[in-house]
Amino acid sequence: ASRDARFVGEWVEPVPGQPGRVQGVALFPGGHARAIDMATLRHDLWRLEGDTLVVVVASVGNRVTDVGTRRFVARTDSSGAPVLVEGGTTYRRRDAGPTPAPRCWRHDAPGAEYMATLFELGDSVHGRLRYEARERDGNDGAFVGARGADGTIAGTYFYYSEGQLSERDVAFRVVGDTLVESDTPRDLVRGRFTWRGGAPTRFGGPRFVPAPCP
């Protein structure tokens, strides 16, 4: 296990003036993050820089308006319990039951390396996608979607490339223990790459095979 593993879990603080309510961030293996009761600030990715935990976030309304980071310092409190401190706010680990185990897949081709780390929570599927290709800009971001009745996994990929945020529809067909990505054409509509015709109709893209999770 890496030292990053000590941060996996839910970290929360009480919401001022609202007794019983908390907010914060959930950190998953593989570097995926989710906001806890913070509807206007989506949390996507996290990484460790020394003893500072950096979370990539995006302000959201009718559409994404801003991208930035939150920085938490790892400390211990007077009882020796781990805490994350951001400015004057202290976040404590919440016992939310076992963290769902991720499943990971990888696609390797000449000059290309893609990785999918996905979790299933109820009907939803979320996680992290990473696309690296030689002589092309790579991108890395969060996937938020669901598994359909036919087993197809479809949703939105919020990805970061050279400090810019983009969104595109992504879908995978489950074939045995592999994932085959949809190569249905997409059109740019209001800043988002959406399926031409409204839904994925063909699956002839990269094939991802099971791989160890990072």
C-alpha positions as CSV (number, residue, x, y, z in Angstrom):
1,A,0.0,0.0,0.0
2,S,1.2,3.5,-0.8
3,R,1.4,6.3,1.7
4,D,-1.5,7.9,-0.2
5,A,-3.7,5.1,1.2
6,R,-3.9,6.8,4.6
7,F,-6.0,9.6,3.1
8,V,-8.6,7.3,1.5
9,G,-12.0,7.9,3.2
10,E,-14.5,10.7,4.0
11,W,-13.3,13.9,5.6
12,V,-15.9,16.3,6.9
13,E,-16.5,19.4,9.0
14,P,-19.7,20.7,10.6
15,V,-21.6,23.3,8.5
16,P,-21.7,26.5,10.5
17,G,-25.2,27.4,11.7
18,Q,-26.7,24.1,10.6
19,P,-26.6,21.5,13.4
20,G,-26.2,17.9,12.4
21,R,-25.1,18.8,8.8
22,V,-21.5,18.2,7.6
23,Q,-19.7,18.9,4.3
24,G,-16.3,17.9,3.0
25,V,-14.6,15.6,0.5
26,A,-14.5,11.8,-0.1
27,L,-11.1,10.5,-1.3
28,F,-10.9,7.2,-3.2
29,P,-8.0,5.0,-4.3
30,G,-6.6,5.9,-7.7
31,G,-6.9,9.7,-7.1
32,H,-10.6,10.2,-7.6
33,A,-12.4,12.7,-5.3
34,R,-16.1,13.5,-4.7
35,A,-17.7,16.4,-2.8
36,I,-19.8,15.7,0.3
37,D,-22.9,17.9,0.4
38,M,-21.3,20.7,-1.6
39,A,-23.6,21.0,-4.6
40,T,-21.8,24.0,-6.3
41,L,-18.2,22.8,-5.9
42,R,-17.5,19.5,-7.7
43,H,-14.4,17.7,-6.5
44,D,-12.7,15.5,-9.1
45,L,-9.1,14.5,-8.5
46,W,-6.6,14.4,-5.7
47,R,-2.9,14.0,-5.3
48,L,-0.3,14.1,-2.5
49,E,2.5,16.7,-2.5
50,G,4.6,16.1,0.5
51,D,2.2,16.4,3.5
52,T,-0.2,18.6,1.5
53,L,-3.2,17.0,-0.2
54,V,-4.2,18.8,-3.4
55,V,-7.8,18.4,-4.7
56,V,-8.8,19.6,-8.1
57,V,-12.2,21.3,-7.9
58,A,-14.7,23.0,-10.3
59,S,-17.4,25.6,-9.5
60,V,-20.6,24.5,-11.1
61,G,-23.9,26.2,-11.9
62,N,-25.7,25.9,-15.2
63,R,-22.3,24.9,-16.5
64,V,-18.7,24.8,-15.2
65,T,-17.4,28.3,-14.6
66,D,-14.1,27.9,-12.8
67,V,-11.4,25.4,-12.1
68,G,-9.0,25.5,-9.2
69,T,-7.5,23.5,-6.3
70,R,-8.0,23.1,-2.6
71,R,-4.9,22.4,-0.4
72,F,-5.2,20.5,2.8
73,V,-2.3,20.0,5.3
74,A,-2.1,16.6,6.9
75,R,-1.7,16.9,10.7
76,T,-2.7,15.1,13.9
77,D,-4.9,16.6,16.7
78,S,-4.2,16.6,20.4
79,S,-5.5,13.0,20.7
80,G,-3.2,11.8,17.9
81,A,-6.1,11.3,15.4
82,P,-5.3,12.3,11.7
83,V,-6.9,15.6,10.5
84,L,-6.8,17.6,7.3
85,V,-6.5,21.4,7.8
86,E,-7.4,24.0,5.2
87,G,-6.9,27.5,6.4
88,G,-8.6,27.7,9.8
89,T,-10.9,24.7,9.1
90,T,-10.2,21.2,10.4
91,Y,-11.7,18.2,8.6
92,R,-11.9,14.9,10.4
93,R,-12.3,11.4,9.1
94,R,-15.9,10.1,9.1
95,D,-16.7,6.4,9.6
96,A,-18.8,5.8,6.5
97,G,-18.3,2.1,6.2
98,P,-15.8,0.3,4.0
99,T,-14.5,2.2,0.9
100,P,-15.8,0.5,-2.2
101,A,-13.0,-1.4,-4.0
102,P,-12.1,0.0,-7.4
103,R,-11.8,-2.0,-10.5
104,C,-9.1,-1.0,-13.0
105,W,-8.6,-1.5,-16.7
106,R,-5.8,-0.5,-19.1
107,H,-5.4,0.0,-22.8
108,D,-1.9,-0.1,-24.3
109,A,-1.1,0.6,-27.9
110,P,2.0,2.0,-29.7
111,G,2.4,5.5,-28.4
112,A,-0.7,5.3,-26.2
113,E,-1.5,4.4,-22.6
114,Y,-5.1,4.7,-21.2
115,M,-6.3,3.9,-17.7
116,A,-9.8,3.5,-16.2
117,T,-10.3,3.3,-12.4
118,L,-14.0,2.8,-11.6
119,F,-16.2,2.3,-8.6
120,E,-19.9,1.3,-8.4
121,L,-22.0,2.9,-5.7
122,G,-25.6,1.7,-6.0
123,D,-26.7,2.5,-9.5
124,S,-23.9,5.0,-10.2
125,V,-20.5,4.4,-11.6
126,H,-17.7,6.9,-11.0
127,G,-14.0,7.2,-11.0
128,R,-11.0,8.4,-13.0
129,L,-9.9,8.2,-16.6
130,R,-6.5,9.0,-17.9
131,Y,-5.5,9.2,-21.6
132,E,-1.8,9.6,-22.5
133,A,-0.8,9.5,-26.2
134,R,2.6,10.2,-27.7
135,E,2.9,13.6,-29.5
136,R,-0.6,14.6,-28.4
137,D,-1.9,16.4,-25.3
138,G,-2.8,13.9,-22.6
139,N,-5.8,14.4,-20.3
140,D,-6.8,13.2,-16.9
141,G,-10.1,13.6,-15.1
142,A,-13.2,12.3,-13.4
143,F,-16.0,10.1,-14.8
144,V,-19.5,10.3,-13.5
145,G,-22.1,7.9,-14.9
146,A,-24.2,4.8,-14.5
147,R,-24.6,1.3,-15.6
148,G,-27.6,0.7,-17.9
149,A,-30.0,-2.2,-18.0
150,D,-27.9,-3.8,-20.8
151,G,-24.7,-3.4,-18.7
152,T,-23.3,-0.5,-20.7
153,I,-21.5,2.1,-18.6
154,A,-22.2,5.7,-19.8
155,G,-21.7,9.1,-18.4
156,T,-19.7,12.3,-18.5
157,Y,-15.9,12.7,-18.5
158,F,-14.7,15.9,-16.9
159,Y,-11.1,16.2,-18.0
160,Y,-8.1,18.5,-17.6
161,S,-5.5,19.3,-20.2
162,E,-3.0,22.0,-19.9
163,G,-5.0,23.6,-17.1
164,Q,-8.2,23.7,-19.1
165,L,-11.4,21.8,-18.2
166,S,-13.5,20.1,-20.9
167,E,-16.5,17.7,-20.8
168,R,-17.4,14.9,-23.1
169,D,-19.7,11.9,-23.3
170,V,-18.0,8.6,-22.7
171,A,-19.4,5.1,-22.8
172,F,-18.1,1.5,-22.4
173,R,-19.6,-1.8,-23.4
174,V,-18.7,-4.6,-21.0
175,V,-17.4,-7.6,-23.0
176,G,-16.5,-10.4,-20.6
177,D,-13.9,-8.8,-18.3
178,T,-13.0,-6.1,-20.7
179,L,-14.3,-2.6,-21.5
180,V,-14.7,-1.5,-25.1
181,E,-15.1,2.3,-25.5
182,S,-17.7,3.8,-27.8
183,D,-16.4,5.5,-30.9
184,T,-19.7,7.1,-31.8
185,P,-19.0,10.6,-33.3
186,R,-19.5,13.6,-30.9
187,D,-20.4,17.2,-31.6
188,L,-19.4,20.2,-29.6
189,V,-22.6,21.6,-28.1
190,R,-22.4,24.6,-25.7
191,G,-18.9,23.7,-24.7
192,R,-19.4,19.9,-24.2
193,F,-18.7,17.1,-26.6
194,T,-22.0,15.2,-26.8
195,W,-23.1,12.1,-28.8
196,R,-24.2,12.7,-32.3
197,G,-27.8,11.5,-32.3
198,G,-28.0,11.7,-28.5
199,A,-26.7,8.3,-27.5
200,P,-23.7,5.9,-28.1
201,T,-24.6,3.6,-31.1
202,R,-21.3,1.8,-31.8
203,F,-18.5,0.4,-29.8
204,G,-15.3,0.1,-31.9
205,G,-13.0,2.1,-29.8
206,P,-10.1,1.1,-27.5
207,R,-10.4,-2.1,-25.6
208,F,-9.4,-1.9,-21.9
209,V,-8.2,-5.1,-20.2
210,P,-8.2,-5.7,-16.4
211,A,-5.1,-4.3,-14.7
212,P,-3.8,-3.7,-11.2
213,C,-5.1,-0.6,-9.6
214,P,-2.6,2.2,-8.9
